Amino acid sequence: MSAPRLKAISSIIVLQVRRYGRSLPRRRRWVAAGLDARLTYVINESCIKCKLMDCVEICPVDCFYEGENMLVIHPDECIDCGVCEPECPVDAIKPDTEPGMERWIEINAQYAKSWPNITVKKPPPADAKEWEGKPDKLQHLSSNPGTGD
């Protein structure tokens, strides 16, 4: 593991200790209690046709996958650290516990299985600014994979 990656993971641990105190993050508490531990972050329709990728480089576990016009998070790889959420300039990354995320949990899980992994930020689409903040973009979601790394 590279030194920058180790530093990023160490920073996440520090952030989690600040966030949760000495208690374990909720994912680990749920596992310890024998409950479903599939807590994750998901990407919603705000990413469609924007695909800004500020979140990709900050992820310590490389759980982002690239479609033609959107990114998704693999729910089994996300460690629920939350460092990607504030990095998204279009507010497309949300905890899966938020109301209305059910459809996006399914979409993220489905496409993460077939789209390529992405770990390096790329330039956004040329028309990304035109799509920022537009509602009802699900109809524009392409099932085609991106190019990945």
C-alpha positions in Angstrom: 0.0 0.0 0.0 1.4 3.4 -1.0 2.3 6.1 1.6 -0.4 8.5 0.4 -3.1 5.7 0.7 -1.9 4.9 4.2 -2.0 8.6 5.2 -5.6 8.8 3.8 -6.7 5.8 5.7 -5.1 7.2 8.9 -6.9 10.4 8.4 -10.2 8.6 8.0 -9.6 6.7 11.3 -9.0 10.1 13.0 -12.1 11.5 11.5 -14.2 8.5 12.6 -12.8 8.7 16.2 -13.8 12.4 16.2 -17.2 11.6 14.8 -18.0 8.6 16.9 -15.8 9.1 20.0 -14.4 5.9 21.3 -17.5 3.9 20.2 -17.4 1.9 17.0 -18.9 3.2 13.9 -22.5 2.2 13.4 -21.6 -0.4 10.8 -19.3 -2.3 13.2 -21.9 -1.9 16.0 -24.6 -3.4 13.8 -22.3 -6.3 12.9 -21.4 -6.9 16.5 -25.1 -7.0 17.3 -25.7 -9.5 14.5 -27.8 -7.1 12.4 -27.6 -6.4 8.6 -24.4 -4.3 8.1 -25.1 -3.1 4.6 -24.8 0.5 5.4 -23.3 2.5 2.6 -23.3 5.7 0.7 -25.1 5.9 -2.7 -24.9 8.2 -5.7 -28.3 9.6 -6.8 -29.5 11.2 -10.0 -27.7 14.5 -9.3 -24.6 12.8 -10.8 -26.2 11.9 -14.1 -24.6 13.8 -16.9 -22.5 15.8 -14.4 -20.0 13.1 -13.3 -17.6 15.5 -11.7 -15.4 12.8 -10.0 -14.1 14.9 -7.0 -15.2 12.0 -4.8 -13.1 9.4 -6.7 -9.6 10.3 -5.6 -10.6 10.7 -1.9 -12.1 7.2 -1.5 -9.7 5.1 0.6 -11.2 1.8 -0.6 -11.7 2.6 -4.4 -15.4 1.7 -4.4 -16.5 3.9 -7.2 -17.5 2.5 -10.6 -17.9 4.5 -13.8 -20.7 4.5 -16.2 -21.0 6.4 -19.5 -22.7 9.4 -17.7 -22.7 8.6 -14.0 -20.7 7.1 -11.2 -21.9 4.5 -8.7 -20.7 3.2 -5.3 -20.3 -0.5 -4.8 -22.4 -1.2 -1.6 -20.3 -4.2 -0.5 -17.0 -2.2 -0.8 -18.0 1.1 0.8 -16.8 1.3 4.4 -19.3 4.1 5.4 -16.5 6.5 6.2 -18.3 9.5 4.6 -15.3 11.3 3.2 -16.7 11.3 -0.3 -20.0 13.0 0.7 -18.7 16.6 1.2 -16.5 16.3 -1.8 -19.4 16.1 -4.3 -20.1 19.6 -5.6 -23.6 18.6 -6.9 -24.6 16.9 -3.6 -25.1 13.5 -5.4 -23.7 11.3 -2.6 -26.1 10.4 0.3 -26.2 7.8 3.1 -28.4 4.9 2.1 -30.5 5.5 5.3 -32.0 8.7 3.9 -35.6 8.5 2.7 -36.0 7.9 -1.0 -32.7 6.2 -1.5 -34.1 2.7 -2.0 -34.2 3.0 -5.8 -30.6 4.4 -5.9 -29.3 1.6 -3.6 -30.5 -0.9 -6.3 -29.1 1.1 -9.2 -25.7 1.5 -7.4 -25.5 -2.2 -6.6 -26.6 -3.3 -10.1 -24.2 -1.2 -12.1 -21.2 -1.6 -9.7 -21.2 -5.2 -10.8 -20.8 -4.5 -14.5 -19.1 -1.1 -14.8 -15.3 -0.6 -14.5 -13.7 0.6 -11.3 -12.4 4.2 -11.3 -9.8 5.5 -8.9 -8.4 8.6 -10.7 -10.3 11.8 -11.3 -11.0 12.6 -14.9 -12.3 15.8 -16.5 -16.1 16.2 -16.4 -18.3 16.0 -19.5 -18.2 19.2 -21.6 -21.9 19.9 -20.8 -21.7 19.1 -17.1 -22.5 22.7 -16.0 -25.7 22.7 -18.0 -26.9 19.6 -16.2 -26.1 20.7 -12.6 -29.2 21.0 -10.5 -31.7 19.8 -13.2 -34.4 17.5 -11.7 -35.7 14.2 -13.0 -32.5 13.0 -14.7 -33.1 9.3 -14.2 -34.5 9.1 -17.8 -31.0 10.1 -19.0 -29.1 7.4 -17.2 -27.1 5.3 -19.6 -26.5 1.6 -18.8 -23.3 1.7 -20.8 -20.1 1.4 -18.9 -17.5 4.1 -18.8 -13.8 3.6 -19.5 -12.6 3.2 -15.9 -8.9 3.7 -15.1 
